[in-house]
Amino acid sequence: MLGNIIGGFIVILVGVTLAPTVAQQVGISRGASDGSTNITGAAYTIIGLVTLFYCLAIATTGIGIATVGLRNAGLM
């Protein structure tokens, strides 16, 4: 139980720590710094959503791991 809860917090901590790096790389791939990009239209919009999906995946994973730990302990 405790291992799963600690694991969930570690996943969240590492994911949140890497989120600015992911956002920076998405900005670079969209050409945010100098305006020169070959990505247009729908692809430009979807690449912009990568950071959102990354953060949602980290949160979902951490909550899922913690929920399994609580369920194994009989608290949920």
PDB file of N, CA, C and O in Angstrom:
ATOM      1  N   MET A   1       0.811  -1.187   0.000  1.00  0.00           N
ATOM      2  CA  MET A   1       0.000   0.000   0.000  1.00  0.00           C
ATOM      3  C   MET A   1       0.859   1.257   0.000  1.00  0.00           C
ATOM      4  O   MET A   1       0.725   2.120  -0.868  1.00  0.00           O
ATOM      5  N   LEU A   2       1.739   1.345   0.985  1.00  0.00           N
ATOM      6  CA  LEU A   2       2.581   2.536   1.103  1.00  0.00           C
ATOM      7  C   LEU A   2       3.493   2.686  -0.116  1.00  0.00           C
ATOM      8  O   LEU A   2       3.770   3.797  -0.569  1.00  0.00           O
ATOM      9  N   GLY A   3       3.955   1.543  -0.638  1.00  0.00           N
ATOM     10  CA  GLY A   3       4.802   1.584  -1.834  1.00  0.00           C
ATOM     11  C   GLY A   3       4.071   2.152  -3.033  1.00  0.00           C
ATOM     12  O   GLY A   3       4.644   2.915  -3.811  1.00  0.00           O
ATOM     13  N   ASN A   4       2.812   1.784  -3.186  1.00  0.00           N
ATOM     14  CA  ASN A   4       2.031   2.305  -4.310  1.00  0.00           C
ATOM     15  C   ASN A   4       1.765   3.798  -4.167  1.00  0.00           C
ATOM     16  O   ASN A   4       1.825   4.541  -5.147  1.00  0.00           O
ATOM     17  N   ILE A   5       1.473   4.235  -2.949  1.00  0.00           N
ATOM     18  CA  ILE A   5       1.212   5.657  -2.735  1.00  0.00           C
ATOM     19  C   ILE A   5       2.480   6.470  -2.970  1.00  0.00           C
ATOM     20  O   ILE A   5       2.437   7.515  -3.620  1.00  0.00           O
ATOM     21  N   ILE A   6       3.602   5.996  -2.449  1.00  0.00           N
ATOM     22  CA  ILE A   6       4.878   6.689  -2.683  1.00  0.00           C
ATOM     23  C   ILE A   6       5.225   6.667  -4.162  1.00  0.00           C
ATOM     24  O   ILE A   6       5.719   7.658  -4.701  1.00  0.00           O
ATOM     25  N   GLY A   7       4.970   5.539  -4.824  1.00  0.00           N
ATOM     26  CA  GLY A   7       5.212   5.456  -6.266  1.00  0.00           C
ATOM     27  C   GLY A   7       4.377   6.446  -7.049  1.00  0.00           C
ATOM     28  O   GLY A   7       4.861   7.053  -8.003  1.00  0.00           O
ATOM     29  N   GLY A   8       3.117   6.614  -6.651  1.00  0.00           N
ATOM     30  CA  GLY A   8       2.251   7.596  -7.310  1.00  0.00           C
ATOM     31  C   GLY A   8       2.770   9.010  -7.153  1.00  0.00           C
ATOM     32  O   GLY A   8       2.753   9.796  -8.100  1.00  0.00           O
ATOM     33  N   PHE A   9       3.239   9.337  -5.940  1.00  0.00           N
ATOM     34  CA  PHE A   9       3.791  10.668  -5.721  1.00  0.00           C
ATOM     35  C   PHE A   9       5.087  10.873  -6.497  1.00  0.00           C
ATOM     36  O   PHE A   9       5.346  11.974  -6.982  1.00  0.00           O
ATOM     37  N   ILE A  10       5.899   9.836  -6.620  1.00  0.00           N
ATOM     38  CA  ILE A  10       7.144   9.958  -7.388  1.00  0.00           C
ATOM     39  C   ILE A  10       6.834  10.177  -8.860  1.00  0.00           C
ATOM     40  O   ILE A  10       7.480  10.994  -9.516  1.00  0.00           O
ATOM     41  N   VAL A  11       5.847   9.452  -9.386  1.00  0.00           N
ATOM     42  CA  VAL A  11       5.448   9.644 -10.790  1.00  0.00           C
ATOM     43  C   VAL A  11       4.986  11.080 -11.012  1.00  0.00           C
ATOM     44  O   VAL A  11       5.368  11.710 -11.998  1.00  0.00           O
ATOM     45  N   ILE A  12       4.170  11.596 -10.104  1.00  0.00           N
ATOM     46  CA  ILE A  12       3.695  12.973 -10.239  1.00  0.00           C
ATOM     47  C   ILE A  12       4.853  13.954 -10.134  1.00  0.00           C
ATOM     48  O   ILE A  12       4.926  14.909 -10.908  1.00  0.00           O
ATOM     49  N   LEU A  13       5.759  13.732  -9.185  1.00  0.00           N
ATOM     50  CA  LEU A  13       6.890  14.638  -8.990  1.00  0.00           C
ATOM     51  C   LEU A  13       7.795  14.677 -10.223  1.00  0.00           C
ATOM     52  O   LEU A  13       8.166  15.757 -10.683  1.00  0.00           O
ATOM     53  N   VAL A  14       8.148  13.525 -10.752  1.00  0.00           N
ATOM     54  CA  VAL A  14       9.018  13.484 -11.934  1.00  0.00           C
ATOM     55  C   VAL A  14       8.296  14.069 -13.147  1.00  0.00           C
ATOM     56  O   VAL A  14       8.892  14.807 -13.931  1.00  0.00           O
ATOM     57  N   GLY A  15       7.022  13.741 -13.300  1.00  0.00           N
ATOM     58  CA  GLY A  15       6.255  14.263 -14.436  1.00  0.00           C
ATOM     59  C   GLY A  15       6.111  15.768 -14.404  1.00  0.00           C
ATOM     60  O   GLY A  15       6.247  16.428 -15.434  1.00  0.00           O
ATOM     61  N   VAL A  16       5.836  16.321 -13.229  1.00  0.00           N
ATOM     62  CA  VAL A  16       5.697  17.772 -13.106  1.00  0.00           C
ATOM     63  C   VAL A  16       7.041  18.455 -13.318  1.00  0.00           C
ATOM     64  O   VAL A  16       7.101  19.557 -13.865  1.00  0.00           O
ATOM     65  N   THR A  17       8.107  17.812 -12.892  1.00  0.00           N
ATOM     66  CA  THR A  17       9.440  18.374 -13.097  1.00  0.00           C
ATOM     67  C   THR A  17       9.796  18.424 -14.584  1.00  0.00           C
ATOM     68  O   THR A  17      10.479  19.348 -15.026  1.00  0.00           O
ATOM     69  N   LEU A  18       9.342  17.448 -15.346  1.00  0.00           N
ATOM     70  CA  LEU A  18       9.656  17.410 -16.774  1.00  0.00           C
ATOM     71  C   LEU A  18       8.670  18.195 -17.642  1.00  0.00           C
ATOM     72  O   LEU A  18       8.929  18.395 -18.828  1.00  0.00           O
ATOM     73  N   ALA A  19       7.558  18.638 -17.081  1.00  0.00           N
ATOM     74  CA  ALA A  19       6.540  19.353 -17.863  1.00  0.00           C
ATOM     75  C   ALA A  19       7.066  20.624 -18.540  1.00  0.00           C
ATOM     76  O   ALA A  19       6.729  20.858 -19.700  1.00  0.00           O
ATOM     77  N   PRO A  20       7.882  21.464 -17.864  1.00  0.00           N
ATOM     78  CA  PRO A  20       8.397  22.642 -18.576  1.00  0.00           C
ATOM     79  C   PRO A  20       9.297  22.290 -19.762  1.00  0.00           C
ATOM     80  O   PRO A  20       9.308  22.998 -20.769  1.00  0.00           O
ATOM     81  N   THR A  21      10.037  21.212 -19.640  1.00  0.00           N
ATOM     82  CA  THR A  21      10.882  20.772 -20.750  1.00  0.00           C
ATOM     83  C   THR A  21      10.028  20.337 -21.934  1.00  0.00           C
ATOM     84  O   THR A  21      10.334  20.661 -23.081  1.00  0.00           O
ATOM     85  N   VAL A  22       8.964  19.609 -21.651  1.00  0.00           N
ATOM     86  CA  VAL A  22       8.054  19.188 -22.714  1.00  0.00           C
ATOM     87  C   VAL A  22       7.423  20.412 -23.374  1.00  0.00           C
ATOM     88  O   VAL A  22       7.331  20.481 -24.600  1.00  0.00           O
ATOM     89  N   ALA A  23       6.993  21.367 -22.570  1.00  0.00           N
ATOM     90  CA  ALA A  23       6.376  22.583 -23.119  1.00  0.00           C
ATOM     91  C   ALA A  23       7.374  23.372 -23.967  1.00  0.00           C
ATOM     92  O   ALA A  23       7.012  23.914 -25.012  1.00  0.00           O
ATOM     93  N   GLN A  24       8.618  23.433 -23.521  1.00  0.00           N
ATOM     94  CA  GLN A  24       9.638  24.151 -24.288  1.00  0.00           C
ATOM     95  C   GLN A  24       9.884  23.470 -25.635  1.00  0.00           C
ATOM     96  O   GLN A  24       9.991  24.144 -26.660  1.00  0.00           O
ATOM     97  N   GLN A  25       9.973  22.160 -25.637  1.00  0.00           N
ATOM     98  CA  GLN A  25      10.212  21.446 -26.883  1.00  0.00           C
ATOM     99  C   GLN A  25       9.024  21.561 -27.837  1.00  0.00           C
ATOM    100  O   GLN A  25       9.206  21.621 -29.053  1.00  0.00           O
ATOM    101  N   VAL A  26       7.826  21.592 -27.294  1.00  0.00           N
ATOM    102  CA  VAL A  26       6.647  21.797 -28.139  1.00  0.00           C
ATOM    103  C   VAL A  26       6.694  23.186 -28.761  1.00  0.00           C
ATOM    104  O   VAL A  26       6.395  23.352 -29.943  1.00  0.00           O
ATOM    105  N   GLY A  27       7.069  24.181 -27.965  1.00  0.00           N
ATOM    106  CA  GLY A  27       7.183  25.539 -28.493  1.00  0.00           C
ATOM    107  C   GLY A  27       8.233  25.638 -29.581  1.00  0.00           C
ATOM    108  O   GLY A  27       8.032  26.329 -30.580  1.00  0.00           O
ATOM    109  N   ILE A  28       9.349  24.956 -29.396  1.00  0.00           N
ATOM    110  CA  ILE A  28      10.402  24.961 -30.414  1.00  0.00           C
ATOM    111  C   ILE A  28       9.905  24.274 -31.687  1.00  0.00           C
ATOM    112  O   ILE A  28      10.159  24.749 -32.794  1.00  0.00           O
ATOM    113  N   SER A  29       9.197  23.156 -31.523  1.00  0.00           N
ATOM    114  CA  SER A  29       8.720  22.437 -32.711  1.00  0.00           C
ATOM    115  C   SER A  29       7.659  23.227 -33.473  1.00  0.00           C
ATOM    116  O   SER A  29       7.512  23.067 -34.684  1.00  0.00           O
ATOM    117  N   ARG A  30       6.922  24.080 -32.759  1.00  0.00           N
ATOM    118  CA  ARG A  30       5.916  24.919 -33.424  1.00  0.00           C
ATOM    119  C   ARG A  30       6.544  26.158 -34.047  1.00  0.00           C
ATOM    120  O   ARG A  30       5.863  26.892 -34.763  1.00  0.00           O
ATOM    121  N   GLY A  31       7.810  26.406 -33.797  1.00  0.00           N
ATOM    122  CA  GLY A  31       8.478  27.568 -34.366  1.00  0.00           C
ATOM    123  C   GLY A  31       8.129  28.838 -33.638  1.00  0.00           C
ATOM    124  O   GLY A  31       8.043  29.897 -34.261  1.00  0.00           O
ATOM    125  N   ALA A  32       7.923  28.768 -32.330  1.00  0.00           N
ATOM    126  CA  ALA A  32       7.479  29.924 -31.562  1.00  0.00           C
ATOM    127  C   ALA A  32       8.573  30.977 -31.423  1.00  0.00           C
ATOM    128  O   ALA A  32       8.268  32.153 -31.224  1.00  0.00           O
ATOM    129  N   SER A  33       9.826  30.585 -31.523  1.00  0.00           N
ATOM    130  CA  SER A  33      10.898  31.541 -31.270  1.00  0.00           C
ATOM    131  C   SER A  33      11.168  32.458 -32.464  1.00  0.00           C
ATOM    132  O   SER A  33      11.378  33.656 -32.276  1.00  0.00           O
ATOM    133  N   ASP A  34      11.166  31.928 -33.675  1.00  0.00           N
ATOM    134  CA  ASP A  34      11.519  32.768 -34.824  1.00  0.00           C
ATOM    135  C   ASP A  34      10.449  32.787 -35.919  1.00  0.00           C
ATOM    136  O   ASP A  34      10.616  33.481 -36.922  1.00  0.00           O
ATOM    137  N   GLY A  35       9.374  32.053 -35.750  1.00  0.00           N
ATOM    138  CA  GLY A  35       8.290  32.088 -36.719  1.00  0.00           C
ATOM    139  C   GLY A  35       8.494  31.227 -37.943  1.00  0.00           C
ATOM    140  O   GLY A  35       7.603  31.157 -38.789  1.00  0.00           O
ATOM    141  N   SER A  36       9.633  30.569 -38.072  1.00  0.00           N
ATOM    142  CA  SER A  36       9.856  29.714 -39.233  1.00  0.00           C
ATOM    143  C   SER A  36       9.447  28.288 -38.883  1.00  0.00           C
ATOM    144  O   SER A  36      10.116  27.612 -38.101  1.00  0.00           O
ATOM    145  N   THR A  37       8.346  27.841 -39.469  1.00  0.00           N
ATOM    146  CA  THR A  37       7.849  26.500 -39.190  1.00  0.00           C
ATOM    147  C   THR A  37       7.232  25.915 -40.450  1.00  0.00           C
ATOM    148  O   THR A  37       6.712  26.634 -41.303  1.00  0.00           O
ATOM    149  N   ASN A  38       7.301  24.603 -40.545  1.00  0.00           N
ATOM    150  CA  ASN A  38       6.666  23.906 -41.661  1.00  0.00           C
ATOM    151  C   ASN A  38       5.370  23.253 -41.219  1.00  0.00           C
ATOM    152  O   ASN A  38       4.744  22.534 -41.997  1.00  0.00           O
ATOM    153  N   ILE A  39       4.957  23.494 -39.974  1.00  0.00           N
ATOM    154  CA  ILE A  39       3.753  22.891 -39.430  1.00  0.00           C
ATOM    155  C   ILE A  39       2.632  23.917 -39.484  1.00  0.00           C
ATOM    156  O   ILE A  39       2.750  25.012 -38.934  1.00  0.00           O
ATOM    157  N   THR A  40       1.544  23.551 -40.153  1.00  0.00           N
ATOM    158  CA  THR A  40       0.415  24.476 -40.273  1.00  0.00           C
ATOM    159  C   THR A  40      -0.882  23.717 -40.050  1.00  0.00           C
ATOM    160  O   THR A  40      -0.902  22.486 -40.044  1.00  0.00           O
ATOM    161  N   GLY A  41      -1.945  24.450 -39.869  1.00  0.00           N
ATOM    162  CA  GLY A  41      -3.284  23.885 -39.803  1.00  0.00           C
ATOM    163  C   GLY A  41      -3.524  23.018 -38.591  1.00  0.00           C
ATOM    164  O   GLY A  41      -3.169  23.380 -37.469  1.00  0.00           O
ATOM    165  N   ALA A  42      -4.136  21.860 -38.829  1.00  0.00           N
ATOM    166  CA  ALA A  42      -4.522  20.958 -37.748  1.00  0.00           C
ATOM    167  C   ALA A  42      -3.313  20.396 -37.017  1.00  0.00           C
ATOM    168  O   ALA A  42      -3.358  20.215 -35.801  1.00  0.00           O
ATOM    169  N   ALA A  43      -2.236  20.117 -37.738  1.00  0.00           N
ATOM    170  CA  ALA A  43      -1.036  19.587 -37.100  1.00  0.00           C
ATOM    171  C   ALA A  43      -0.457  20.589 -36.099  1.00  0.00           C
ATOM    172  O   ALA A  43       0.038  20.200 -35.042  1.00  0.00           O
ATOM    173  N   TYR A  44      -0.520  21.861 -36.430  1.00  0.00           N
ATOM    174  CA  TYR A  44      -0.036  22.909 -35.536  1.00  0.00           C
ATOM    175  C   TYR A  44      -0.849  22.924 -34.241  1.00  0.00           C
ATOM    176  O   TYR A  44      -0.290  23.078 -33.155  1.00  0.00           O
ATOM    177  N   THR A  45      -2.150  22.767 -34.357  1.00  0.00           N
ATOM    178  CA  THR A  45      -3.032  22.762 -33.188  1.00  0.00           C
ATOM    179  C   THR A  45      -2.808  21.515 -32.341  1.00  0.00           C
ATOM    180  O   THR A  45      -2.730  21.606 -31.116  1.00  0.00           O
ATOM    181  N   ILE A  46      -2.704  20.361 -32.976  1.00  0.00           N
ATOM    182  CA  ILE A  46      -2.514  19.111 -32.238  1.00  0.00           C
ATOM    183  C   ILE A  46      -1.181  19.103 -31.520  1.00  0.00           C
ATOM    184  O   ILE A  46      -1.105  18.645 -30.380  1.00  0.00           O
ATOM    185  N   ILE A  47      -0.129  19.594 -32.151  1.00  0.00           N
ATOM    186  CA  ILE A  47       1.169  19.658 -31.487  1.00  0.00           C
ATOM    187  C   ILE A  47       1.095  20.599 -30.287  1.00  0.00           C
ATOM    188  O   ILE A  47       1.765  20.368 -29.280  1.00  0.00           O
ATOM    189  N   GLY A  48       0.298  21.643 -30.379  1.00  0.00           N
ATOM    190  CA  GLY A  48       0.121  22.544 -29.248  1.00  0.00           C
ATOM    191  C   GLY A  48      -0.571  21.880 -28.064  1.00  0.00           C
ATOM    192  O   GLY A  48      -0.403  22.326 -26.929  1.00  0.00           O
ATOM    193  N   LEU A  49      -1.342  20.827 -28.302  1.00  0.00           N
ATOM    194  CA  LEU A  49      -2.047  20.117 -27.238  1.00  0.00           C
ATOM    195  C   LEU A  49      -1.207  19.024 -26.580  1.00  0.00           C
ATOM    196  O   LEU A  49      -1.654  18.403 -25.615  1.00  0.00           O
ATOM    197  N   VAL A  50      -0.015  18.783 -27.080  1.00  0.00           N
ATOM    198  CA  VAL A  50       0.837  17.731 -26.528  1.00  0.00           C
ATOM    199  C   VAL A  50       1.133  17.986 -25.054  1.00  0.00           C
ATOM    200  O   VAL A  50       1.120  17.044 -24.261  1.00  0.00           O
ATOM    201  N   THR A  51       1.394  19.212 -24.671  1.00  0.00           N
ATOM    202  CA  THR A  51       1.691  19.524 -23.274  1.00  0.00           C
ATOM    203  C   THR A  51       0.490  19.222 -22.387  1.00  0.00           C
ATOM    204  O   THR A  51       0.648  18.668 -21.299  1.00  0.00           O
ATOM    205  N   LEU A  52      -0.699  19.577 -22.837  1.00  0.00           N
ATOM    206  CA  LEU A  52      -1.906  19.281 -22.072  1.00  0.00           C
ATOM    207  C   LEU A  52      -2.081  17.782 -21.883  1.00  0.00           C
ATOM    208  O   LEU A  52      -2.337  17.323 -20.770  1.00  0.00           O
ATOM    209  N   PHE A  53      -1.945  17.015 -22.962  1.00  0.00           N
ATOM    210  CA  PHE A  53      -2.099  15.567 -22.865  1.00  0.00           C
ATOM    211  C   PHE A  53      -1.029  14.944 -21.984  1.00  0.00           C
ATOM    212  O   PHE A  53      -1.302  13.979 -21.270  1.00  0.00           O
ATOM    213  N   TYR A  54       0.188  15.484 -22.025  1.00  0.00           N
ATOM    214  CA  TYR A  54       1.263  14.984 -21.171  1.00  0.00           C
ATOM    215  C   TYR A  54       0.902  15.186 -19.704  1.00  0.00           C
ATOM    216  O   TYR A  54       1.029  14.260 -18.903  1.00  0.00           O
ATOM    217  N   CYS A  55       0.459  16.376 -19.349  1.00  0.00           N
ATOM    218  CA  CYS A  55       0.106  16.661 -17.954  1.00  0.00           C
ATOM    219  C   CYS A  55      -1.083  15.826 -17.500  1.00  0.00           C
ATOM    220  O   CYS A  55      -1.104  15.357 -16.362  1.00  0.00           O
ATOM    221  N   LEU A  56      -2.069  15.634 -18.363  1.00  0.00           N
ATOM    222  CA  LEU A  56      -3.205  14.784 -18.013  1.00  0.00           C
ATOM    223  C   LEU A  56      -2.777  13.329 -17.814  1.00  0.00           C
ATOM    224  O   LEU A  56      -3.282  12.654 -16.917  1.00  0.00           O
ATOM    225  N   ALA A  57      -1.864  12.849 -18.632  1.00  0.00           N
ATOM    226  CA  ALA A  57      -1.381  11.478 -18.487  1.00  0.00           C
ATOM    227  C   ALA A  57      -0.620  11.292 -17.184  1.00  0.00           C
ATOM    228  O   ALA A  57      -0.772  10.266 -16.520  1.00  0.00           O
ATOM    229  N   ILE A  58       0.189  12.264 -16.813  1.00  0.00           N
ATOM    230  CA  ILE A  58       0.939  12.175 -15.558  1.00  0.00           C
ATOM    231  C   ILE A  58      -0.025  12.164 -14.377  1.00  0.00           C
ATOM    232  O   ILE A  58       0.131  11.355 -13.463  1.00  0.00           O
ATOM    233  N   ALA A  59      -1.010  13.042 -14.385  1.00  0.00           N
ATOM    234  CA  ALA A  59      -1.973  13.097 -13.287  1.00  0.00           C
ATOM    235  C   ALA A  59      -2.781  11.804 -13.193  1.00  0.00           C
ATOM    236  O   ALA A  59      -2.989  11.279 -12.099  1.00  0.00           O
ATOM    237  N   THR A  60      -3.236  11.293 -14.332  1.00  0.00           N
ATOM    238  CA  THR A  60      -4.021  10.066 -14.347  1.00  0.00           C
ATOM    239  C   THR A  60      -3.208   8.884 -13.848  1.00  0.00           C
ATOM    240  O   THR A  60      -3.717   8.056 -13.093  1.00  0.00           O
ATOM    241  N   THR A  61      -1.957   8.798 -14.260  1.00  0.00           N
ATOM    242  CA  THR A  61      -1.097   7.706 -13.827  1.00  0.00           C
ATOM    243  C   THR A  61      -0.850   7.757 -12.329  1.00  0.00           C
ATOM    244  O   THR A  61      -0.957   6.738 -11.647  1.00  0.00           O
ATOM    245  N   GLY A  62      -0.523   8.921 -11.817  1.00  0.00           N
ATOM    246  CA  GLY A  62      -0.278   9.055 -10.383  1.00  0.00           C
ATOM    247  C   GLY A  62      -1.511   8.728  -9.553  1.00  0.00           C
ATOM    248  O   GLY A  62      -1.413   8.032  -8.542  1.00  0.00           O
ATOM    249  N   ILE A  63      -2.665   9.225  -9.972  1.00  0.00           N
ATOM    250  CA  ILE A  63      -3.905   8.948  -9.249  1.00  0.00           C
ATOM    251  C   ILE A  63      -4.252   7.464  -9.334  1.00  0.00           C
ATOM    252  O   ILE A  63      -4.712   6.878  -8.354  1.00  0.00           O
ATOM    253  N   GLY A  64      -4.037   6.860 -10.485  1.00  0.00           N
ATOM    254  CA  GLY A  64      -4.313   5.429 -10.638  1.00  0.00           C
ATOM    255  C   GLY A  64      -3.445   4.569  -9.746  1.00  0.00           C
ATOM    256  O   GLY A  64      -3.935   3.625  -9.126  1.00  0.00           O
ATOM    257  N   ILE A  65      -2.159   4.881  -9.671  1.00  0.00           N
ATOM    258  CA  ILE A  65      -1.254   4.110  -8.821  1.00  0.00           C
ATOM    259  C   ILE A  65      -1.651   4.266  -7.351  1.00  0.00           C
ATOM    260  O   ILE A  65      -1.683   3.283  -6.611  1.00  0.00           O
ATOM    261  N   ALA A  66      -1.950   5.486  -6.931  1.00  0.00           N
ATOM    262  CA  ALA A  66      -2.366   5.715  -5.539  1.00  0.00           C
ATOM    263  C   ALA A  66      -3.698   5.016  -5.236  1.00  0.00           C
ATOM    264  O   ALA A  66      -3.876   4.497  -4.134  1.00  0.00           O
ATOM    265  N   THR A  67      -4.626   4.992  -6.181  1.00  0.00           N
ATOM    266  CA  THR A  67      -5.900   4.331  -5.983  1.00  0.00           C
ATOM    267  C   THR A  67      -5.719   2.828  -5.806  1.00  0.00           C
ATOM    268  O   THR A  67      -6.378   2.219  -4.964  1.00  0.00           O
ATOM    269  N   VAL A  68      -4.844   2.235  -6.582  1.00  0.00           N
ATOM    270  CA  VAL A  68      -4.568   0.788  -6.440  1.00  0.00           C
ATOM    271  C   VAL A  68      -3.982   0.515  -5.062  1.00  0.00           C
ATOM    272  O   VAL A  68      -4.339  -0.482  -4.435  1.00  0.00           O
ATOM    273  N   GLY A  69      -3.101   1.365  -4.581  1.00  0.00           N
ATOM    274  CA  GLY A  69      -2.535   1.189  -3.249  1.00  0.00           C
ATOM    275  C   GLY A  69      -3.594   1.271  -2.169  1.00  0.00           C
ATOM    276  O   GLY A  69      -3.605   0.458  -1.245  1.00  0.00           O
ATOM    277  N   LEU A  70      -4.490   2.250  -2.278  1.00  0.00           N
ATOM    278  CA  LEU A  70      -5.564   2.374  -1.288  1.00  0.00           C
ATOM    279  C   LEU A  70      -6.553   1.219  -1.373  1.00  0.00           C
ATOM    280  O   LEU A  70      -7.080   0.770  -0.355  1.00  0.00           O
ATOM    281  N   ARG A  71      -6.799   0.747  -2.572  1.00  0.00           N
ATOM    282  CA  ARG A  71      -7.716  -0.394  -2.732  1.00  0.00           C
ATOM    283  C   ARG A  71      -7.119  -1.662  -2.121  1.00  0.00           C
ATOM    284  O   ARG A  71      -7.834  -2.447  -1.498  1.00  0.00           O
ATOM    285  N   ASN A  72      -5.810  -1.862  -2.298  1.00  0.00           N
ATOM    286  CA  ASN A  72      -5.153  -3.030  -1.712  1.00  0.00           C
ATOM    287  C   ASN A  72      -5.146  -2.951  -0.179  1.00  0.00           C
ATOM    288  O   ASN A  72      -5.136  -3.984   0.490  1.00  0.00           O
ATOM    289  N   ALA A  73      -5.150  -1.759   0.370  1.00  0.00           N
ATOM    290  CA  ALA A  73      -5.165  -1.591   1.822  1.00  0.00           C
ATOM    291  C   ALA A  73      -6.577  -1.692   2.395  1.00  0.00           C
ATOM    292  O   ALA A  73      -6.753  -1.756   3.612  1.00  0.00           O
ATOM    293  N   GLY A  74      -7.576  -1.706   1.524  1.00  0.00           N
ATOM    294  CA  GLY A  74      -8.953  -1.799   1.980  1.00  0.00           C
ATOM    295  C   GLY A  74      -9.552  -0.479   2.371  1.00  0.00           C
ATOM    296  O   GLY A  74     -10.613  -0.449   2.993  1.00  0.00           O
ATOM    297  N   LEU A  75      -8.910   0.610   2.030  1.00  0.00           N
ATOM    298  CA  LEU A  75      -9.427   1.922   2.381  1.00  0.00           C
ATOM    299  C   LEU A  75     -10.351   2.501   1.310  1.00  0.00           C
ATOM    300  O   LEU A  75     -10.981   3.539   1.513  1.00  0.00           O
ATOM    301  N   MET A  76     -10.423   1.827   0.186  1.00  0.00           N
ATOM    302  CA  MET A  76     -11.251   2.347  -0.899  1.00  0.00           C
ATOM    303  C   MET A  76     -12.075   1.234  -1.494  1.00  0.00           C
ATOM    304  O   MET A  76     -12.844   1.467  -2.426  1.00  0.00           O
TER     305      MET A  76
END
